[in-house]
Amino acid sequence: MNGHLHLIPSTPPRLHLTSLSPTFLSFPPAPCPHPPPHGPHPRLPLRSVAVAAAADPRAAHAAAVKSGALGPSSDARTANAVMCAYLRVGRLGDARDVFDWMPARDAASYSALISGYARLAGGSGSVTATVASAELLGRMRLADGLLPTEYTFVGLFTACARRGNPRLGTQVHALAAKSGHSSLLLVANAILGMYVKCGRFGDAMRAFDGMDRRDVSSWNAVLAGLVELGRHDEAFEMFGEMRASGNVRADRFSLSALLTAAGEGVGQLQGEAVHALSFKSGLETDLSVGNALIGFYAEHGASVEDVVSVFQRMPVKDVISWTGLLNGYMEFGLVDMALDVFERMPQRNFVTYNAVLTGFCRNKEGVRATFAKKAGLRGLGLFRQMVEDGLEISDVTVTGVLNACAIAADRKVSEQVHAFVIKCGCVSSPWSDAALIDMCIKCGRSGDAHLLFEQWQHEESFHIAWNSLLLASVRGGEYEKALSTFLQMFRSSGAEFIDEFMLTSVLGVCGSLGFAELGKQMHTFAAKSGLLSARGVGNAIISMYGKCGELKDAISLFERMSCRDLVSWNAMITAHLLLHQGDDILKIWSEMERSMVRPDSITFLLVISACSHTSSDSTDKCRKLFLSMPSTYGIEPAMEHYAAFVYVLGCWGRFDEAEQLIGGMPLQPGALVWRSLLDSCSKHSNMAVRRRAMKHLLALEPQDPSTYVLTSNLLSESARWRSSENTRLEMYEKGMRKIPARSWTFHGNMVHSFFARDKSHPQSRDIYAGLDVLILECIKAGYEPDTTFVLHDVEEYQKRHFLMYHSMKLASMYGLLMAGPGQTIRVVKNIRMCGDCHSFLEHASAATGKVISVRDSSGFHIFRGGKCSCSQ
């Protein structure tokens, strides 16, 4: 009998309900077997049986059988005492055996066993709690002719609540109302709790409104339901009504629910008010209230000291208290202090380990796998320790370790963890499966990620998985693929899945591609859906308009924003910088200073870079900005700031000062600095500086393909063709490839891409024919192809052929063919546009009367009437 005492024979199989009806009919009486024979031992009195049962239920059961206290003529009280003793120690099977053997049962027998099923029965057992409870109720009424008591109903409602069976709960409610028990406060509270736990909050409120009398448990049930549903403001309103009723005082459960509401939703002021109330009512030192306060201050405290203060004042602490303190340190980024708490904890459970694992991921420490003093392992090592210690691996654990793998970005480890998750049979959940896809993507297993998504079954986290696939393309610079993923998702699922995070990602893709039309549609969607009020979305829209060259729209949205942050200002500066409007940027900087907006390192990088695009020499202003970083704002200049300053000095021809700045840097000048000096030489033909910069760059980045290309170009410009070709050959032999020049434009909500001499486009014949005609028209107007931009040792006619079909010219020609009246042609190039294409587009804008907007790696060039906005 699986460890049970063999003191009574097996009983016939118990009946199972296959369907439930309000009357609970058709329950034949269960046969009662004969008790085992017993010797002439004297009967034990009931009090002795109860005392013995409390100490050792199995021994008491045996003694009662041997003494005859449990016999054919014994009443139910002795058997009830033994049965309840089994239930107290969690031996539901033994309790049921005693119940089935009992020659006589009373209402207490049924009520006790029903309550036992509610508390102890597992959902995957041979008989579920609700079915067993319904069976017992039917037998009680029909076989033994007993009427349910209030305790019977409480047990039944508890079983329905814990097993999530509102159908049976509604039937039992009807029976309780018919018998008059539903008016009893104990039963009414059980009804209320059942509806709340089963997610039937409307029914719960109807039951609550119909109660003649309420106690604190009644109010607490409703408060818990509102918090569970995320209706935090309503929870505080309900608490106000509770206090206004005048005859109910808040208890620890009330305050704990309110602190949860404050932590999850309404915020710091309400939580602090609840804290004050707990102090006033003397409940601050209660264990559950203290734990709730720790959780609240971990989320909303001004510092970790708020958490520590509550913890230290608690007279009694449990594992939840210690775990809350640990989580508080993790929330404030104090990982080592959290580990110190972990070491000192008197006991730990799997929740503690999960808190540490989640904290590591939150603080980006999933990559560490070393012991921290005597405590558990960081990141993936912690998970290994959990497995070795045999701790429970929950959904939270699996999600945490998958996130740690994603941070570590180790393909081999991710495959091992993935295999373990499958092997150990971890239950699939919406959040762990979404984390699994994210891990595969970040560990370079995009193929596995797409296979997992094809088998997706979770509606709750569908948008999260889609987001992961979308962001994978964005991170890899595959913006067209990201756009295709989004549009596919939109067609299959509509707009419901678009949240603030996804909308921000899509706006970023539109900006990176320069796809203004789709960006404007996303702006409209944000306004209609209410997401425009989110500051992050507003900032993303400003950034998108800036990257698409729509400066007026960017400024308009910026001026309408009710609340701007530093990101908003940086986005505006970036929008002007892309259009080379340095003077306007310096005005924005002055406005920021007047508005007391504190800049960050990104702001300084942008404003310093803007000094190379002013109408007059602004090196003095740039120098002042650069020197104010550490002295006024406490920001130490990084390599990027030195590189930007060097470029500004070079652009204004101050090469001596630029080289002096490089020589006096407190850190070793990197390739970025020398590349900036090299780029600035293009505005002032200074071959001596250019050669020195090239020499340093070659020494610092010998394996960078762009370094080989720069060297080859330099040799070509000096007509050292053989050396140039050898340099390029060496690059290819080492397996290095330069980024191919690519240009794209937009038509029909599609991206149309072109490479040099590309004929893969379906309309390539029309494009080439139109381009040949346009080139002739431009030549008539004064355009002269500049073959010095062809850095190959070929005949002049071949150079002209190479030059005529650059990707920029092909994309622009397609845009001109497809553009309607008054429509601007928008072209984006992934690298800097060559001088010949720049000259050609100036003439093309005059010949066609069209505005051609080009964005290359240096920013925007707006060609209108034969002139470019960059004034080159």
C-alpha positions, 0 to 999 in steps of 0.5 A, a space after each residue: 500500500 505504498 508505505 501505508 500500514 496494512 491494518 485494514 483491507 483494501 477497499 473497492 475502487 472509489 467512484 469518479 465523476 465524469 460529469 457534474 450536475 447541480 443535484 449531484 445525483 447517482 452516487 451509490 453508497 460505497 460498501 464498508 469493508 469489515 474491520 480486521 479482527 482484533 484481540 482482547 486488548 482493552 479499548 482506548 478512550 477517545 482522549 487517549 487516541 487523540 493524544 497518541 494520534 497527535 504524536 504518531 498517527 500510524 502508531 495510534 491507528 494501530 493501537 486503536 485497532 488492536 484495542 478495539 477502539 476502532 471496531 464495527 460498533 465504534 462511533 465516528 469520533 475515534 476514526 475522525 481523530 485518526 483521520 485528522 491526524 493523518 491529514 495533519 501530517 499530509 498522508 491523504 491516502 491513509 486518511 482516505 483509507 480510514 474514511 472508507 473503512 469507517 462503519 459510521 460517518 458523520 458530517 465532520 468526517 466528510 468535512 475533514 476529508 473534503 478539506 484534506 483534498 482541498 489542501 493536499 491533493 495534487 492536480 495530476 493524481 488519480 483523483 483530482 481534488 474537485 472531483 473527489 470533493 464532489 464525490 464525497 458531497 454526493 455520498 454524504 447527502 445520498 448514501 449517508 443522508 447527512 446535510 452539509 455543514 458550513 465547514 463542508 461548504 468551506 472545504 468545497 469552495 477551497 477545493 474549487 479555488 485551489 484547483 481553479 474549477 469555477 463551474 463546480 464552485 458555482 454549483 456548490 454556491 447554488 446548493 449553499 444558497 438553497 440550504 441557507 448556508 451562503 448567508 453565514 460569514 464563513 461560507 460567504 467569505 469562502 464563496 468570495 475567495 473562490 470566485 477571486 481565485 478562479 478569475 471570476 471577479 465580476 461574480 466575486 463583486 456581486 457576492 461581495 455586494 450581496 453580503 449582509 455582513 463583512 469582516 476584514 477577510 471579505 475586504 481582503 479577498 476583493 483587495 487581492 483580486 483587484 491587485 491580481 488584475 492590476 487594478 491598483 488605483 481601484 484597490 486603494 479606492 476599495 481600501 478607502 471604502 473599507 476604512 470609511 465603513 468604520 467597523 473593520 480594521 486593516 490587518 497584515 493581509 490588507 497592508 501586504 496587498 496594498 504594498 504590492 499594488 504600490 510596488 507594481 503600479 501606483 507608486 512611491 507616495 501610496 506605498 509610503 502612506 501604507 508604511 506609515 499606516 503599518 507603523 501607526 497600527 503596530 503592524 510594521 514588525 509583522 513578518 508578512 508586512 515587513 516582507 511586503 515593505 522590503 519588496 516595495 522599497 526594492 522597487 521604489 526606494 530612493 536607495 538601498 538603505 530604505 530596504 536595509 532599514 526595514 529589514 533591520 527593524 524586523 524582529 523575525 525574519 524568514 527566507 522571504 525576508 532575506 531573499 527580499 534584501 538580496 533582491 534589493 541589493 541586486 535592484 540597486 546594482 550592488 551585486 557583491 553586497 547581494 552575494 554577501 547576503 547570500 552567504 549569510 542567509 540561514 537558509 535558502 530555497 530555489 526562490 533565493 537562487 532564482 533571485 540571484 540568477 535574475 539579479 545577475 542577468 539584470 546587472 549583465 553578469 551572466 558571463 561570469 562563472 567564478 565563485 564569489 567568496 564562499 557563495 554560489 556561482 555567478 550566472 551560468 555557474 549558479 545554475 550548475 550549482 542548483 542542478 548539482 544541489 538537486 534544487 527545484 528547477 522552475 520556469 523562472 530558473 529556466 528563463 533566468 539561465 537562458 537570459 544568462 546564456 544570451 548575455 554570455 553569447 557563447 554558442 557552445 554553452 547555449 547548446 548545452 543549456 538548451 539540451 539540458 532544458 529538453 532532457 530534464 523535461 522542463 515544462 514549456 512556458 510563454 516566457 521560457 520559450 521566448 527567452 530560448 528564442 532570444 538566447 539562440 539569436 544572441 548566440 548566433 543560432 538564428 536558424 534554430 530561433 526561426 525553427 522554434 518560432 515556426 512551432 510557436 504556441 503561446 499567444 501571451 508572448 508571441 510579440 516578444 518572440 517576434 521582437 527578438 527576431 526583429 531585433 536580431 536583424 537590426 543588430 546584424 544591420 539587416 534592416 531590410 530583413 527586419 522590415 520584412 519581418 515586421 511587415 509579415 508580422 503585421 499582415 498575419 496579426 494586425 496592429 494589436 501586438 505593437 507595443 511601445 518597445 516594438 514600435 520604437 524598434 520599427 521606428 529605428 529601422 525606418 530611420 536606419 533605412 531612411 524610409 520616411 513614408 513608413 516612418 510617417 505611418 508609424 507616427 500616425 499609428 502611435 498617435 491613434 493608439 496613444 503610444 505617442 505619449 510615451 517619451 521613448 516613442 516620441 524620441 524615436 520618432 524625432 530620431 526617425 525624422 532626423 535620419 530621414 531628413 525631415 527636419 521640420 517634422 522633427 522640430 515640430 514634434 520636439 516643440 510639442 513634447 510636454 516632457 523632454 529628456 536628454 535623449 530628446 535634445 540629443 535626437 534634435 542635435 543629431 537631426 541637425 548634424 546630419 544636415 550639416 547645420 552646425 550653426 543651428 546646433 550651437 544655438 540648440 546648445 545655448 538653449 540647453 544651457 539656459 534650460 539647465 539640461 545637463 549634457 552627457 558624453 554623447 551630447 558633447 560628441 555631437 556638439 563638438 562634431 557640429 563645429 566642422 559644419 559651421 559657417 565660420 571657423 569655430 575651433 575656439 568654440 570647439 576648444 572651449 567645449 572640449 575643455 569644459 567637459 572635465 572642468 565643468 561637467 565632470 565628464 572625461 573625454 573619451 577616444 571619440 571626443 578626441 577624434 571629433 576634435 581632431 577632425 574639427 581642427 583638420 577641417 579648418 586647416 589647423 593640422 599642427 594643432 591637431 597633431 599636437 593634440 594627438 601627441 598630448 593625449 593622456 591615453 594612447 591614440 587609437 585608430 579612430 583618432 588617426 582616421 579622423 585626421 586622415 578624413 579631414 585631409 580630404 578638405 585640405 590637400 595635405 599629403 604630408 599629414 595624410 601620409 603620417 596618419 596612414 602610417 599610424 593607421 596601418 600600424 594600429 589596424 593591419 588586419 582591417 580591410 578598410 586599412 588595405 583599401 585606404 592604402 591601395 587608394 593612396 597608391 593609386 592616386 600616386 599612379 603606383 598601380 602595381 603596388 595598389 593591385 598587390 595591396 588589394 590582392 594581399 587583402 583578398 588572399 587573407 580572406 578580408 573583404 571590404 564593405 561593398 558600396 550599396 545604394 537604395 531607394 523606395 517605391 511602393 512601400 518597398 526598398 530597392 537596392 543597387 550595387 555598382 553595375 548591378 543588373 539584377 533589378 527587374 527594371 534594369 533595362 529601363 534604368 540603364 537606358 534612362 541613365 544613359 540619356 540623363 548622362 548625355 543631358 548632364 554632359 551638355 549642361 557642363 557635367 564632366 565625368 571625373 575619372 580620378 575617382 576610378 582607382 584602377 589601372 585601366 583605359 580611360 574609356 573603361 574608367 568612364 564605364 566604371 564611373 557611369 554605373 555607380 550604385 548611387 547613379 542607378 538608385 537615383 535613376 530608378 527614383 527619378 523614373 518612379 517619382 510622381 510630380 513634385 515628389 522628392 527622390 530619396 536615396 541612401 548609400 552605406 558609405 561616403 558618396 564619391 565626388 563624381 556622383 556628387 557632381 552628377 546629381 547636382 546637374 541631374 537635379 537641374 536637368 530634371 527639375 527634381 529634388 534629390 535627397 541623398 544620405 551617405 555616411 557623412 550626412 545629407 546632401 539635398 540636390 535642388 536646382 543644380 546645387 547641393 545643401 552641403 555647399 561642396 
